[in-house]
């Protein structure tokens, strides 16, 4: 007589299934196999088979590096998608993913979407980044630029008007200015418009946009008059193809982005924190998700620097770890963007909400 547990499960409730499993399996294959079968069933119900993550292309290299190391050590599968910060939050707030990579804080409309779907989240800063302004290798004039000049180039009123380099600064050549930047779903796009144009999503429309930073790298690398922006890691990875432009900071000094200049605060206003957002109930109830998050925070410093970003201090990672262990839900940005907050301020403000 064959034993069809699948058909039996459909006909019986959980209690009846257990009793019948016990009787039938004891009779057919013995008590040892019963214990093994029940243990496997309990483990399958306790944890997801795959830890699903999506979101920012900027944060992707960090999370992907962590995922690779974690899978080698644990054999737990982790998938990391790249649909941009906005696209990632759409999936996260639907409950399709347990973690969302974000290169800018969660927005009010996204908070409301998560709340409507019963998803409480933990906001976790994991690294710092420097939005890097890049030019073509053959560009021998635009070695530095001011935030005011960047605004002049990128603000909505520049569309169709600021199309040559000599319109930006006197002395620059009468040469075409071609722009490359992240698309509207990108957190990098949001942060740039907030920091430079001073209004979220306010930007000219006549530029080459992509959620894939590698497309932007190739665009600038192939266009002598090209200018673009994206995260530091993609510049570091492609130094042989493009050049970084020094940015005038609040002390009127021109600073090139690097780990050192981000950590000492001199590269401003284009330094920013990077985040992961966690589904709090999954962290609390799923051992695989919990294990991945703990591994992430423990190894974030070394892997962040390895892929070209700027790690937090050991003291800041310790505070982040305690924040997650306490399952502190909420955001420091419930009232909208806030440029220049420290990690301590972000954790304190999110825990208070």
C-alpha positions as CSV (number, residue, x, y, z in Angstrom):
1,X,0.0,0.0,0.0
2,X,1.4,3.4,-1.0
3,X,1.4,6.3,1.5
4,X,0.1,9.6,-0.2
5,X,0.7,12.3,2.4
6,X,-0.3,15.1,0.0
7,X,-3.8,13.7,-0.5
8,X,-4.1,13.1,3.2
9,X,-3.2,16.7,4.0
10,X,-5.9,18.0,1.8
11,X,-8.6,16.0,3.6
12,X,-7.5,16.5,7.2
13,X,-6.8,19.4,9.5
14,X,-3.4,19.8,11.2
15,X,-4.3,17.8,14.3
16,X,-5.8,14.9,12.3
17,X,-2.8,15.0,9.9
18,X,-0.4,14.5,12.8
19,X,-2.4,11.6,14.3
20,X,-2.8,9.8,11.1
21,X,0.8,10.4,10.1
22,X,1.9,8.9,13.3
23,X,-0.2,5.8,12.9
24,X,0.5,5.2,9.3
25,X,4.2,5.9,9.3
26,X,4.8,4.0,12.5
27,X,3.2,1.0,10.8
28,X,5.0,1.4,7.5
29,X,8.5,2.9,8.2
30,X,9.0,3.1,11.9
31,X,9.3,5.7,14.7
32,X,12.8,7.0,13.6
33,X,11.5,8.0,10.2
34,X,8.5,9.7,11.8
35,X,10.6,11.9,13.9
36,X,12.8,12.9,10.9
37,X,9.7,13.7,8.8
38,X,8.1,15.9,11.5
39,X,11.4,17.7,12.1
40,X,11.7,18.5,8.4
41,X,8.2,19.7,8.3
42,X,8.7,22.0,11.3
43,X,11.9,23.5,9.7
44,X,10.1,24.2,6.4
45,X,7.3,26.1,8.3
46,X,9.8,28.0,10.4
47,X,11.8,29.8,7.7
48,X,11.6,31.0,4.2
49,X,13.6,29.1,1.6
50,X,14.9,32.3,0.0
51,X,15.7,35.7,1.6
52,X,14.3,38.1,-1.1
53,X,15.8,41.6,-1.5
54,X,15.4,44.4,-4.1
55,X,15.9,48.1,-4.5
56,X,18.7,50.6,-5.0
57,X,21.4,50.0,-7.7
58,X,23.8,52.0,-5.5
59,X,23.4,49.8,-2.4
60,X,23.3,46.7,-4.5
61,X,27.1,46.1,-4.5
62,X,27.2,46.1,-0.7
63,X,24.2,43.8,-0.2
64,X,25.3,41.5,-3.0
65,X,28.8,41.2,-1.4
66,X,27.2,40.4,1.9
67,X,24.8,37.9,0.3
68,X,27.6,36.0,-1.5
69,X,29.6,35.6,1.8
70,X,26.5,34.6,3.7
71,X,25.5,32.0,1.2
72,X,28.9,30.4,1.2
73,X,28.8,30.1,5.0
74,X,25.2,29.1,5.5
75,X,23.9,27.6,2.2
76,X,20.7,29.8,2.7
77,X,19.8,31.3,-0.6
78,X,19.6,35.1,-0.9
79,X,18.3,36.9,-4.1
80,X,19.2,40.6,-4.7
81,X,17.3,42.5,-7.4
82,X,17.9,45.9,-8.8
83,X,14.7,47.9,-9.5
84,X,15.8,51.3,-8.0
85,X,15.0,52.6,-4.6
86,X,11.4,53.5,-5.6
87,X,10.8,50.2,-7.3
88,X,12.3,48.3,-4.4
89,X,9.9,50.1,-1.9
90,X,6.9,49.1,-4.1
91,X,7.8,45.5,-3.7
92,X,8.8,45.8,0.0
93,X,5.5,47.6,0.9
94,X,3.5,44.9,-0.9
95,X,5.3,42.2,1.2
96,X,7.1,40.7,-1.8
97,X,10.6,41.2,-0.2
98,X,11.9,41.1,3.3
99,X,14.6,43.8,2.8
100,X,14.8,46.8,0.6
101,X,18.0,48.5,-0.4
102,X,17.7,52.3,-0.4
103,X,20.0,55.2,-1.4
104,X,17.6,57.7,0.1
105,X,15.1,57.6,3.0
106,X,11.6,56.2,2.7
107,X,9.0,58.7,1.6
108,X,5.7,59.6,3.2
109,X,3.7,57.9,0.5
110,X,5.8,54.7,0.8
111,X,5.3,54.8,4.6
112,X,1.6,55.0,4.1
113,X,1.7,52.1,1.6
114,X,3.6,49.9,4.0
115,X,1.2,50.8,6.8
116,X,-1.9,50.0,4.7
117,X,-0.4,46.5,4.1
118,X,0.4,46.0,7.7
119,X,4.2,46.1,7.3
120,X,6.2,47.6,10.1
121,X,9.8,48.4,9.0
122,X,13.2,49.0,10.6
123,X,15.3,51.8,9.1
124,X,19.0,50.8,9.1
125,X,21.8,53.0,7.9
126,X,24.7,50.8,6.7
127,X,27.2,53.0,4.9
128,X,28.0,56.4,3.5
129,X,28.2,57.3,-0.2
130,X,29.4,60.2,-2.2
131,X,27.4,61.3,-5.2
132,X,30.1,61.7,-7.7
133,X,30.1,64.1,-10.7
134,X,31.9,62.6,-13.6
135,X,33.2,63.7,-17.0
136,X,34.8,62.1,-20.0
137,X,38.5,61.4,-20.0
138,X,39.1,63.8,-22.9
139,X,37.4,66.7,-21.0
140,X,40.4,68.9,-20.0
141,X,38.4,72.0,-18.7
142,X,35.8,71.0,-16.1
143,X,38.1,69.8,-13.3
144,X,36.0,71.5,-10.7
145,X,32.4,72.8,-10.3
146,X,30.2,74.6,-7.8
147,X,26.8,73.5,-6.5
148,X,25.4,76.7,-8.1
149,X,26.8,75.7,-11.5
150,X,25.3,72.2,-11.0
151,X,21.9,73.7,-10.3
152,X,22.2,75.9,-13.4
153,X,22.9,72.8,-15.5
154,X,20.2,70.5,-14.0
155,X,17.2,72.7,-12.9
156,X,14.0,72.4,-14.9
157,X,14.4,75.9,-16.5
158,X,17.7,74.7,-18.1
159,X,15.9,72.3,-20.4
160,X,16.6,73.2,-24.0
161,X,18.6,76.3,-22.9
162,X,21.8,75.2,-21.2
163,X,23.2,73.0,-23.9
164,X,26.8,74.1,-24.2
165,X,29.7,74.1,-21.7
166,X,30.4,77.9,-22.1
167,X,26.9,78.6,-20.9
168,X,27.9,77.2,-17.5
169,X,31.2,79.0,-16.9
170,X,33.0,81.6,-18.8
171,X,36.2,80.2,-20.3
172,X,34.8,76.7,-20.9
173,X,34.5,75.8,-24.6
174,X,31.6,76.3,-27.0
175,X,31.1,72.5,-27.0
176,X,27.9,70.4,-26.6
177,X,26.9,69.5,-23.0
178,X,25.4,66.0,-22.8
179,X,23.9,64.9,-19.6
180,X,23.5,61.4,-18.0
181,X,21.8,60.7,-14.7
182,X,19.7,58.2,-12.8
183,X,16.0,57.7,-13.6
184,X,13.0,58.9,-11.4
185,X,12.8,55.6,-9.5
186,X,16.4,56.1,-8.2
187,X,17.2,57.3,-4.7
188,X,20.3,58.9,-6.1
189,X,18.0,61.0,-8.4
190,X,15.9,62.1,-5.4
191,X,18.9,63.0,-3.2
192,X,20.7,64.9,-6.0
193,X,17.6,67.0,-6.7
194,X,17.1,67.7,-3.0
195,X,20.7,68.7,-2.4
196,X,21.4,70.6,-5.6
197,X,18.1,71.9,-7.1
198,X,16.6,72.1,-3.6
199,X,13.4,70.5,-4.6
200,X,12.7,66.7,-4.8
201,X,12.4,65.4,-8.4
202,X,12.7,68.9,-9.9
203,X,15.0,68.4,-12.9
204,X,15.3,69.1,-16.6
205,X,13.9,66.3,-18.8
206,X,16.3,66.3,-21.7
207,X,19.0,64.0,-20.4
208,X,19.8,60.3,-20.8
209,X,18.3,58.5,-17.8
210,X,18.8,55.0,-16.5
211,X,18.3,53.0,-13.3
212,X,21.4,51.1,-14.3
213,X,24.5,53.0,-13.3
214,X,26.7,51.0,-15.7
215,X,24.7,52.5,-18.6
216,X,25.5,56.0,-17.3
217,X,29.2,55.1,-17.0
218,X,29.2,54.0,-20.6
219,X,27.4,57.1,-21.8
220,X,29.9,59.5,-20.2
221,X,32.8,57.4,-21.3
222,X,31.7,57.5,-24.9
223,X,30.9,61.2,-25.0
224,X,33.5,64.0,-24.8
225,X,30.9,66.5,-23.8
226,X,29.3,64.2,-21.3
227,X,28.6,64.9,-17.6
228,X,26.8,62.6,-15.2
229,X,26.4,61.6,-11.6
230,X,26.1,58.4,-9.6
231,X,27.4,56.7,-6.5
232,X,31.1,56.6,-5.5
233,X,31.5,52.8,-6.1
234,X,30.7,53.0,-9.7
235,X,33.2,55.7,-10.2
236,X,35.9,53.8,-8.3
237,X,35.2,50.7,-10.4
238,X,35.5,52.7,-13.7
239,X,38.3,55.1,-13.0
240,X,40.1,54.0,-16.2
241,X,37.0,55.2,-18.2
242,X,35.9,58.5,-16.6
243,X,37.1,61.3,-14.4
244,X,35.6,62.7,-11.1
245,X,35.0,66.4,-10.8
246,X,36.0,68.3,-7.6
247,X,33.0,69.9,-5.8
248,X,33.0,73.2,-4.0
249,X,32.1,72.6,-0.4
250,X,30.7,74.8,2.3
251,X,34.2,76.1,3.1
252,X,34.7,77.1,-0.5
253,X,37.3,74.4,-1.1
254,X,37.1,72.1,-4.1
255,X,37.1,68.5,-2.9
256,X,37.3,65.2,-4.8
257,X,35.1,62.4,-3.4
258,X,36.9,59.6,-1.6
259,X,36.6,57.5,1.6
260,X,38.7,60.0,3.4
261,X,36.9,63.1,2.3
262,X,33.5,61.6,3.1
263,X,34.6,60.4,6.6
264,X,36.1,63.7,7.5
265,X,33.0,65.6,6.3
266,X,34.8,67.8,3.7
267,X,33.0,66.3,0.7
268,X,29.7,68.1,1.0
269,X,26.9,68.6,0.1
270,X,26.9,65.3,-1.9
271,X,27.7,62.9,0.9
272,X,24.8,60.8,2.1
273,X,23.9,57.7,4.2
274,X,22.8,54.5,2.5
275,X,20.1,52.3,4.0
276,X,18.5,48.9,4.2
277,X,14.9,48.6,5.3
278,X,13.8,45.5,7.1
279,X,10.4,43.8,7.5
280,X,10.3,43.8,11.3
281,X,8.0,40.8,11.6
282,X,10.2,38.7,9.4
283,X,13.3,39.7,11.4
284,X,11.5,38.7,14.6
285,X,10.0,35.4,13.3
286,X,12.1,34.0,10.5
287,X,15.5,32.5,11.6
288,X,17.0,32.8,8.1
289,X,16.2,36.5,7.8
290,X,17.4,37.2,11.3
291,X,20.7,35.3,10.6
292,X,21.2,37.3,7.4
293,X,20.6,40.6,9.0
294,X,23.0,39.8,11.9
295,X,25.6,38.7,9.4
296,X,25.1,41.9,7.3
297,X,25.7,44.3,10.2
298,X,28.6,42.3,11.5
299,X,30.5,42.3,8.2
300,X,29.2,45.6,6.7
301,X,32.3,47.6,7.5
302,X,34.8,45.3,5.7
303,X,32.5,44.6,2.7
304,X,31.4,48.2,2.3
305,X,34.9,49.4,1.9
306,X,35.8,46.4,-0.3
307,X,33.2,47.5,-2.9
308,X,34.1,51.2,-2.8
309,X,31.8,52.8,-0.3
310,X,32.5,54.4,3.1
311,X,31.8,52.4,6.2
312,X,30.3,53.7,9.4
313,X,32.5,53.8,12.5
314,X,32.6,50.7,14.8
315,X,30.6,52.7,17.4
316,X,27.9,53.5,14.8
317,X,27.6,49.8,13.7
318,X,27.3,48.8,17.4
319,X,24.4,51.3,17.8
320,X,22.8,50.0,14.5
321,X,23.0,46.4,15.8
322,X,21.3,47.4,19.1
323,X,18.6,49.3,17.1
324,X,17.8,46.2,15.0
325,X,17.9,43.8,18.0
326,X,15.4,45.9,19.8
327,X,13.2,45.9,16.7
328,X,12.9,49.7,16.7
329,X,10.4,50.4,13.9
330,X,9.8,53.8,12.2
331,X,11.8,56.4,10.3
332,X,13.7,59.6,11.0
333,X,12.2,61.1,7.9
334,X,8.5,61.0,8.5
335,X,8.3,64.7,7.8
336,X,10.2,64.5,4.6
337,X,13.9,64.9,3.5
338,X,16.5,66.0,5.9
339,X,20.0,66.6,4.5
340,X,23.0,66.1,6.8
341,X,21.7,64.0,9.7
342,X,24.3,62.0,11.6
343,X,23.8,58.2,12.2
344,X,23.2,58.9,15.8
345,X,20.4,61.4,14.9
346,X,18.9,59.0,12.4
347,X,18.6,56.2,14.9
348,X,17.3,58.4,17.7
349,X,14.7,60.1,15.5
350,X,13.5,56.8,14.0
351,X,13.2,55.1,17.4
352,X,11.1,58.0,18.7
353,X,8.5,57.6,15.9
